[in-house]
């Protein structure tokens, strides 16, 4: 049956039951005299339309009995309505089933994995200083592209896979595609992080981190390079855990109120070090990132940090947050040994030490390392300060020992940095942020990540500005003046150059986040 026929049939049925009034009248009331009138006029308000009451027989509706044709049409209408009702019910059941299936599928852990990352493109322009390879040349352990004959380079090419398996277990995997095997072999993929967080409560106040992750020693070490303002980490604290990571187990405690404060700081665009707990302890291999363990002893680490809002001090401290803490590590380290052509430094003059295999340590020899560190951070709102220092002792090359052939001994170390910054919002764009900064660092101690764990001396000042054009793009321009020990291996396979070099650089980094 067509829609027009259906409409006509319904109209016929409804029309058959309509009763027409024999008499109707409109009445009006005078708003002043309250008299009733049958015609409109001044000050008369319509009360309504009224009809005469007739006896029940006269008012009874006229009942029209449908003929056989109408009955057939009504039966067809009823049948069509039943079909439509069944179709709608089936459609509704299908929608509900699809929604429930999607909800169950969304609960599967592999549908909760997030993908993000960032890339850093660097360029270092030497302005003055030592640039001749082998003399020694100015190089930095923090940026391998600081050298002679260098151009653009990738500092970081990171992808992060993270997500919650359930309310108590989450995973984190981060490879880097800018790792260098040598000066001529660059941009290899390397595993940086691969760990699981196992929580004991839904608020994740108590959790264990198992796998390869950052060792909680030092505030800047824990801060992601994606968030760090200065171009490189300081040597003094980074020398404790080169590449910041190792394989082990770490337990963290993060109260909910502190988690909320860190999230609030991040929402303001302030760069925290991440949630590594108000307190944390752990054990790890201690030989360095992606390196096999070389002894039967584990390193131990203890970490504590706490952010405090200074609102109780009143103006001008309202809204300011300071974070303070301390860390300690202890363990046994097996240095990598090899032949060296060593340059020492006495009263500003370089002295050559004969080439020979360093004595006093072998692959089974372990040397104890103990360090303590403190940090204090005033988040830039708008002015900020950041400072860290560490002291201790560890395996260090003594090039004049062993009859001038060198030996690795336990020696003292100390160093740290101070950084000042100023945050300026709404620069050229609503989300544009400009952060000028200046950083001074110094270190006197061993760089255990290099062959023979050489003693290094670092004195460096970097002044620059980071411009966050938008969340997806930022650029950093900086000037640096450096005086540091070269720890890199020369082009000769049997010798290593250790000596002091200095120079001035203009540095640039373009970073895009995704």
C-alpha positions as CSV (number, residue, x, y, z in Angstrom):
1,X,0.0,0.0,0.0
2,X,1.3,3.4,-1.0
3,X,1.8,6.3,1.5
4,X,-1.1,8.3,-0.2
5,X,-3.5,5.4,0.1
6,X,-2.5,5.0,3.8
7,X,-3.0,8.7,4.5
8,X,-6.4,8.7,2.7
9,X,-7.6,5.6,4.7
10,X,-6.6,7.1,8.1
11,X,-8.2,10.4,7.2
12,X,-11.5,8.6,6.2
13,X,-11.6,6.8,9.5
14,X,-10.9,9.9,11.6
15,X,-13.3,12.0,9.5
16,X,-16.1,9.4,10.1
17,X,-16.0,10.1,13.9
18,X,-16.1,13.9,13.7
19,X,-19.3,15.5,15.1
20,X,-20.2,19.0,13.8
21,X,-21.8,21.4,16.3
22,X,-25.3,22.7,15.3
23,X,-24.7,26.1,17.0
24,X,-21.6,28.0,18.3
25,X,-21.2,31.5,19.6
26,X,-18.2,33.7,20.6
27,X,-18.5,35.6,23.9
28,X,-16.5,38.6,25.1
29,X,-16.2,40.2,28.5
30,X,-15.8,43.9,29.2
31,X,-12.7,44.3,31.2
32,X,-14.1,47.3,33.1
33,X,-17.8,46.5,33.7
34,X,-17.5,42.7,33.6
35,X,-20.5,42.4,31.3
36,X,-20.8,39.6,28.7
37,X,-21.3,40.5,25.0
38,X,-21.7,38.4,21.9
39,X,-19.8,40.9,19.7
40,X,-16.3,42.4,19.9
41,X,-15.9,46.0,21.0
42,X,-13.8,48.5,23.0
43,X,-12.4,47.0,26.3
44,X,-13.9,43.6,25.4
45,X,-11.7,40.6,25.7
46,X,-12.5,37.3,24.0
47,X,-13.5,34.6,26.4
48,X,-13.8,31.8,23.8
49,X,-16.2,29.9,21.5
50,X,-19.1,28.3,23.2
51,X,-21.8,25.9,21.9
52,X,-25.3,25.0,23.1
53,X,-25.6,21.8,25.2
54,X,-27.9,19.3,23.5
55,X,-29.2,16.0,24.7
56,X,-27.0,13.0,24.6
57,X,-28.7,11.4,21.6
58,X,-28.2,14.4,19.5
59,X,-24.5,14.7,20.4
60,X,-23.6,11.0,19.9
61,X,-21.0,10.6,17.1
62,X,-22.1,9.0,13.9
63,X,-20.5,5.6,13.7
64,X,-19.7,4.5,10.2
65,X,-19.2,0.8,9.6
66,X,-16.4,0.1,7.2
67,X,-17.1,-1.9,4.2
68,X,-15.2,-5.0,3.1
69,X,-12.7,-2.9,1.0
70,X,-11.9,-0.7,4.0
71,X,-11.4,-3.7,6.2
72,X,-8.9,-5.1,3.8
73,X,-7.0,-1.8,3.6
74,X,-6.9,-1.6,7.5
75,X,-5.6,-5.2,7.7
76,X,-2.9,-4.3,5.2
77,X,-2.0,-1.2,7.2
78,X,-1.8,-3.3,10.4
79,X,0.4,-5.9,8.7
80,X,2.8,-3.2,7.4
81,X,3.0,-1.6,10.8
82,X,4.0,-4.9,12.3
83,X,6.7,-5.4,9.7
84,X,8.1,-2.0,10.3
85,X,8.0,-2.5,14.1
86,X,9.9,-5.8,13.7
87,X,12.5,-4.1,11.4
88,X,13.0,-1.3,13.9
89,X,13.4,-3.8,16.8
90,X,16.0,-5.8,14.8
91,X,17.9,-2.7,13.9
92,X,18.0,-1.6,17.5
93,X,19.2,-5.0,18.7
94,X,22.0,-4.8,16.0
95,X,23.1,-1.4,17.1
96,X,23.2,-2.5,20.8
97,X,25.2,-5.6,19.8
98,X,27.7,-3.6,17.7
99,X,28.2,-1.1,20.5
100,X,28.8,-3.9,23.1
101,X,31.3,-5.6,20.7
102,X,33.2,-2.3,20.2
103,X,33.3,-1.7,23.9
104,X,34.8,-5.1,24.5
105,X,37.3,-4.6,21.7
106,X,38.3,-1.2,23.1
107,X,39.1,-2.9,26.4
108,X,41.8,-5.0,24.7
109,X,45.3,-3.7,25.7
110,X,46.6,-3.5,22.1
111,X,43.9,-0.9,21.3
112,X,45.2,1.3,24.1
113,X,48.7,1.7,22.8
114,X,49.7,5.3,22.1
115,X,52.4,6.4,19.6
116,X,54.2,9.7,19.9
117,X,57.8,11.0,19.4
118,X,60.1,13.8,18.4
119,X,63.0,14.6,16.2
120,X,65.9,17.0,16.8
121,X,68.0,18.4,14.0
122,X,71.3,20.0,15.1
123,X,73.9,22.2,13.6
124,X,77.1,23.4,15.4
125,X,79.1,26.3,13.9
126,X,82.7,26.6,15.3
127,X,83.8,30.2,15.8
128,X,87.2,29.7,17.3
129,X,89.3,27.1,19.1
130,X,90.9,23.7,18.7
131,X,89.7,22.0,15.5
132,X,92.6,19.9,14.3
133,X,92.0,16.1,14.8
134,X,94.6,14.5,17.0
135,X,96.0,17.7,18.6
136,X,93.6,17.2,20.6
137,X,90.4,18.5,19.0
138,X,87.5,20.1,20.7
139,X,84.8,17.5,21.3
140,X,81.9,16.9,23.7
141,X,80.5,13.7,25.2
142,X,77.1,15.3,25.1
143,X,77.0,15.9,21.3
144,X,79.1,13.9,18.9
145,X,78.6,16.4,16.1
146,X,80.9,18.9,17.9
147,X,84.0,18.2,15.9
148,X,85.9,19.2,12.8
149,X,84.3,18.7,9.4
150,X,80.8,18.4,10.8
151,X,77.5,19.7,9.4
152,X,73.8,18.9,10.1
153,X,73.1,15.9,12.3
154,X,70.2,14.1,14.0
155,X,70.5,14.4,17.7
156,X,67.4,12.5,18.5
157,X,64.9,10.5,16.3
158,X,62.6,9.0,18.9
159,X,59.4,7.0,18.8
160,X,57.5,6.1,22.0
161,X,55.0,3.2,22.3
162,X,53.2,3.3,25.6
163,X,49.8,2.3,27.1
164,X,48.0,0.5,29.8
165,X,47.6,-3.2,29.6
166,X,45.0,-2.9,32.5
167,X,44.6,-0.7,35.6
168,X,47.7,-2.1,37.2
169,X,50.2,-2.8,34.4
170,X,51.4,-0.4,31.7
171,X,54.2,-0.6,29.2
172,X,56.7,1.8,27.6
173,X,59.1,1.1,24.7
174,X,61.3,3.8,23.1
175,X,63.8,3.2,20.3
176,X,66.1,5.8,19.0
177,X,67.1,6.0,15.3
178,X,70.0,8.5,15.6
179,X,72.5,6.3,17.4
180,X,76.0,6.4,15.9
181,X,78.4,3.4,15.7
182,X,81.3,5.7,14.6
183,X,81.8,9.0,12.9
184,X,81.2,7.3,9.5
185,X,78.4,5.0,10.6
186,X,75.4,7.0,11.9
187,X,71.6,6.9,12.5
188,X,71.3,3.3,13.6
189,X,68.3,2.1,15.6
190,X,69.0,1.4,19.3
191,X,66.7,0.4,22.2
192,X,66.6,3.1,24.8
193,X,63.7,2.2,27.1
194,X,61.7,-1.1,27.5
195,X,60.0,-1.4,30.8
196,X,56.7,-2.2,32.5
197,X,55.2,-0.3,35.4
198,X,53.5,-2.6,37.9
199,X,51.2,-0.6,40.2
200,X,49.8,-1.8,43.6
201,X,46.8,0.6,43.5
202,X,44.6,2.2,41.0
203,X,46.0,5.7,41.8
204,X,49.5,4.4,40.9
205,X,50.9,5.8,44.1
206,X,53.0,2.7,44.6
207,X,54.6,1.0,41.7
208,X,57.6,-1.1,40.5
209,X,59.4,-0.3,37.2
210,X,61.0,-3.4,35.6
211,X,63.2,-3.4,32.6
212,X,65.5,-0.9,30.9
213,X,64.7,2.6,32.0
214,X,66.3,5.8,33.4
215,X,68.3,5.4,36.6
216,X,66.8,7.9,39.1
217,X,70.1,9.8,39.8
218,X,70.0,13.6,39.1
219,X,67.0,15.8,38.2
220,X,68.2,16.8,34.7
221,X,69.2,13.2,33.9
222,X,65.5,12.2,34.3
223,X,64.2,15.1,32.3
224,X,63.4,14.1,28.7
225,X,65.6,15.7,26.0
226,X,62.2,16.7,24.4
227,X,61.6,18.9,27.4
228,X,65.1,20.0,28.4
229,X,65.8,23.7,27.7
230,X,69.7,23.5,27.4
231,X,70.9,21.6,24.4
232,X,72.9,19.0,26.4
233,X,72.8,17.5,29.9
234,X,75.6,18.5,32.3
235,X,78.7,16.2,32.3
236,X,79.0,16.0,36.1
237,X,75.9,14.1,36.9
238,X,75.5,12.4,33.5
239,X,78.9,10.8,34.0
240,X,77.3,8.7,36.8
241,X,75.0,7.0,34.3
242,X,76.0,7.7,30.7
243,X,72.9,7.6,28.5
244,X,70.9,7.9,31.7
245,X,69.6,4.3,31.5
246,X,70.3,0.8,32.7
247,X,68.6,-2.6,33.2
248,X,67.1,-3.2,36.6
249,X,64.2,-2.9,39.1
250,X,63.0,0.3,40.6
251,X,60.3,1.0,43.2
252,X,58.6,4.4,43.3
253,X,56.1,6.2,45.6
254,X,54.2,9.1,44.2
255,X,51.4,10.6,46.4
256,X,48.3,11.7,44.5
257,X,48.6,15.3,45.6
258,X,52.2,15.4,44.1
259,X,51.1,13.7,40.9
260,X,48.4,16.4,40.6
261,X,50.9,19.2,41.1
262,X,53.3,17.8,38.5
263,X,50.4,17.5,36.0
264,X,49.4,21.1,36.8
265,X,53.0,22.3,36.1
266,X,53.0,20.4,32.8
267,X,49.7,21.9,31.8
268,X,51.2,25.4,32.3
269,X,54.0,24.4,29.9
270,X,56.6,24.1,32.6
271,X,59.1,21.4,32.0
272,X,59.3,18.9,34.9
273,X,61.6,15.8,35.1
274,X,58.7,13.4,34.9
275,X,57.2,11.2,37.6
276,X,60.0,9.2,39.2
277,X,58.4,9.3,42.6
278,X,58.8,11.5,45.6
279,X,60.9,8.6,46.8
280,X,62.5,5.7,44.9
281,X,65.0,2.9,45.4
282,X,66.4,0.4,42.9
283,X,69.0,-2.0,41.8
284,X,70.5,-2.2,38.3
285,X,73.5,-3.7,36.4
286,X,75.6,-0.6,36.4
287,X,77.7,-1.2,33.3
288,X,75.8,1.2,31.0
289,X,73.1,1.3,28.4
290,X,72.8,-1.9,26.2
291,X,76.0,-3.3,27.7
292,X,76.4,-6.8,29.2
293,X,77.0,-7.1,32.9
294,X,80.7,-7.8,33.7
295,X,80.6,-8.6,37.4
296,X,78.3,-10.3,39.9
297,X,77.5,-7.1,41.8
298,X,74.5,-4.8,41.3
299,X,74.4,-1.0,41.6
300,X,72.0,0.4,44.2
301,X,70.3,3.8,43.9
302,X,68.2,5.9,46.2
303,X,66.2,8.9,45.0
304,X,64.0,11.6,46.6
305,X,62.5,14.8,45.4
306,X,59.6,17.0,46.5
307,X,57.8,20.0,44.9
308,X,56.5,22.7,47.2
309,X,54.0,25.5,46.4
310,X,55.2,28.7,47.9
311,X,51.8,30.3,48.3
312,X,52.1,30.4,52.1
313,X,54.9,33.0,51.6
314,X,52.5,35.5,49.9
315,X,53.4,37.9,47.2
316,X,55.6,37.6,45.1
317,X,55.8,33.9,45.7
318,X,52.2,33.1,45.0
319,X,52.0,30.5,42.3
320,X,55.7,29.7,42.5
321,X,56.8,26.1,42.9
322,X,60.3,24.9,44.1
323,X,61.4,21.3,43.9
324,X,64.3,20.0,46.0
325,X,65.8,16.6,46.5
326,X,68.9,14.3,46.8
327,X,70.1,11.1,45.3
328,X,72.8,8.5,45.9
329,X,74.3,5.5,44.0
330,X,76.8,2.8,45.0
331,X,78.3,-0.1,43.1
332,X,81.2,-1.8,41.4
333,X,82.2,-0.8,37.9
334,X,84.4,-2.6,35.4
335,X,86.1,-0.1,33.1
336,X,86.8,-0.9,29.5
337,X,90.6,-0.9,29.0
338,X,92.9,-0.5,26.0
339,X,96.1,1.0,24.7
340,X,96.3,4.8,25.1
341,X,98.4,7.7,23.9
342,X,97.6,10.0,26.8
343,X,98.0,13.7,27.1
344,X,98.1,15.0,30.7
345,X,97.8,18.6,31.8
346,X,100.1,20.3,34.3
347,X,100.1,24.1,34.8
348,X,98.5,24.6,31.4
349,X,101.1,22.5,29.5
350,X,100.4,19.2,27.9
351,X,102.8,16.3,28.6
352,X,102.9,13.1,26.6
353,X,102.8,9.7,28.3
354,X,104.2,6.7,26.6
355,X,101.8,4.5,24.6
356,X,101.2,1.2,26.4
357,X,98.4,-1.0,27.6
358,X,97.0,0.5,30.8
359,X,98.0,-1.7,33.8
360,X,96.4,-2.2,37.1
361,X,93.0,-3.3,35.8
362,X,91.6,-6.1,33.7
363,X,88.2,-7.5,32.7
364,X,87.8,-9.2,36.1
365,X,88.9,-6.1,38.1
366,X,86.1,-4.0,39.6
367,X,86.4,-0.6,41.2
368,X,83.8,0.8,43.6
369,X,81.9,3.9,42.8
370,X,80.0,6.0,45.4
371,X,78.2,9.3,44.7
372,X,75.7,11.6,46.3
373,X,73.8,14.5,44.5
374,X,71.5,17.3,45.4
375,X,69.2,19.4,43.3
376,X,66.9,22.5,43.6
377,X,64.6,23.8,40.9
378,X,62.5,27.0,40.9
379,X,60.1,26.6,37.9
380,X,60.1,29.7,35.6
381,X,56.9,31.6,36.4
382,X,58.3,33.7,34.8
383,X,61.9,33.6,36.4
384,X,63.4,30.2,37.2
385,X,66.6,28.7,38.6
386,X,67.9,25.2,38.3
387,X,71.0,23.8,40.1
388,X,72.6,20.4,40.8
389,X,75.8,19.1,42.3
390,X,77.4,15.7,43.0
391,X,80.4,14.4,44.9
392,X,82.0,11.0,45.1
393,X,84.7,8.7,43.8
394,X,85.1,6.1,41.1
395,X,87.3,4.4,38.7
396,X,89.7,6.9,37.1
397,X,92.7,6.7,34.9
398,X,96.0,7.9,36.4
399,X,98.2,8.3,33.3
400,X,101.5,8.8,35.3
401,X,101.1,5.7,37.5
402,X,102.7,2.3,36.8
403,X,106.0,3.7,35.7
404,X,104.4,6.1,33.3
405,X,102.3,3.4,31.6
406,X,99.1,4.3,33.5
407,X,96.7,2.6,35.9
408,X,93.0,2.9,36.8
409,X,92.4,3.8,40.4
410,X,89.6,5.0,42.6
411,X,89.7,8.8,42.7
412,X,87.5,11.6,43.8
413,X,85.1,13.6,41.6
414,X,82.8,16.6,41.9
415,X,80.9,19.0,39.7
416,X,77.5,20.3,38.7
417,X,75.8,23.2,37.1
418,X,73.6,26.3,37.6
419,X,71.0,27.4,35.1
420,X,68.8,30.5,35.0
421,X,65.8,31.0,32.7
422,X,62.9,33.3,32.0
423,X,59.6,32.3,30.5
424,X,57.7,34.7,28.2
425,X,54.3,33.7,27.0
426,X,52.2,34.7,23.9
427,X,55.2,35.5,21.7
428,X,53.9,36.2,18.2
429,X,51.2,33.5,18.7
430,X,48.8,32.6,21.5
431,X,50.8,29.4,22.1
432,X,54.2,30.9,21.4
433,X,56.7,30.7,24.3
434,X,60.1,32.2,24.5
435,X,62.6,31.0,27.1
436,X,66.0,32.8,27.3
437,X,68.5,30.9,29.5
438,X,72.1,30.8,30.6
439,X,73.9,27.7,32.0
440,X,77.3,27.2,33.6
441,X,78.7,23.8,34.3
442,X,81.9,22.4,35.6
443,X,83.2,18.9,36.3
444,X,86.5,17.3,37.5
445,X,86.3,13.5,37.6
446,X,86.2,10.3,35.5
447,X,84.1,9.8,32.4
448,X,83.7,6.1,33.0
449,X,81.8,5.6,29.7
450,X,85.1,6.0,27.7
451,X,87.9,3.5,27.3
452,X,90.2,3.5,30.5
453,X,87.7,5.8,32.4
454,X,89.8,8.9,31.8
455,X,89.8,11.9,34.1
456,X,88.1,14.9,32.4
457,X,88.0,18.6,33.2
458,X,85.0,20.6,32.0
459,X,84.3,24.3,32.2
460,X,81.5,25.5,29.9
461,X,79.0,28.4,29.6
462,X,76.0,28.3,27.3
463,X,73.6,31.1,26.7
464,X,70.7,30.7,24.4
465,X,67.0,31.1,23.8
466,X,64.3,28.4,23.1
467,X,61.3,29.5,21.1
468,X,58.3,27.2,21.2
469,X,56.6,28.3,18.1
470,X,53.7,25.9,18.7
471,X,53.4,22.5,20.4
472,X,54.5,20.7,17.3
473,X,57.6,22.9,16.6
474,X,60.4,24.6,18.5
475,X,63.8,26.0,17.8
476,X,66.8,26.7,20.0
477,X,69.7,29.1,19.3
478,X,72.7,29.2,21.6
479,X,76.3,30.4,22.0
480,X,78.7,28.2,23.9
481,X,82.3,28.7,25.1
482,X,83.9,25.4,26.1
483,X,87.0,24.1,27.8
484,X,86.9,20.3,28.0
485,X,88.9,17.1,27.8
486,X,88.7,15.1,24.6
487,X,87.9,11.5,25.4
488,X,87.3,10.2,21.9
489,X,89.2,7.5,20.0
490,X,91.4,8.8,17.2
491,X,91.5,7.5,13.6
492,X,94.2,5.0,14.7
493,X,92.8,1.8,16.1
494,X,95.6,1.5,18.7
495,X,95.6,4.9,20.3
496,X,93.4,7.3,22.1
497,X,93.8,11.0,22.6
498,X,93.1,12.5,26.0
499,X,93.8,16.2,26.2
500,X,92.3,19.6,26.9
501,X,90.7,21.6,24.1
502,X,88.7,24.8,24.0
503,X,86.6,26.8,21.6
504,X,83.5,28.9,20.9
505,X,80.4,27.7,19.0
506,X,77.1,28.9,17.7
507,X,74.6,26.1,18.1
508,X,71.1,25.5,16.6
509,X,68.5,22.9,17.1
510,X,65.1,22.4,15.3
511,X,62.7,20.1,17.1
512,X,59.4,18.8,15.9
513,X,57.0,16.9,18.2
514,X,54.4,14.4,17.1
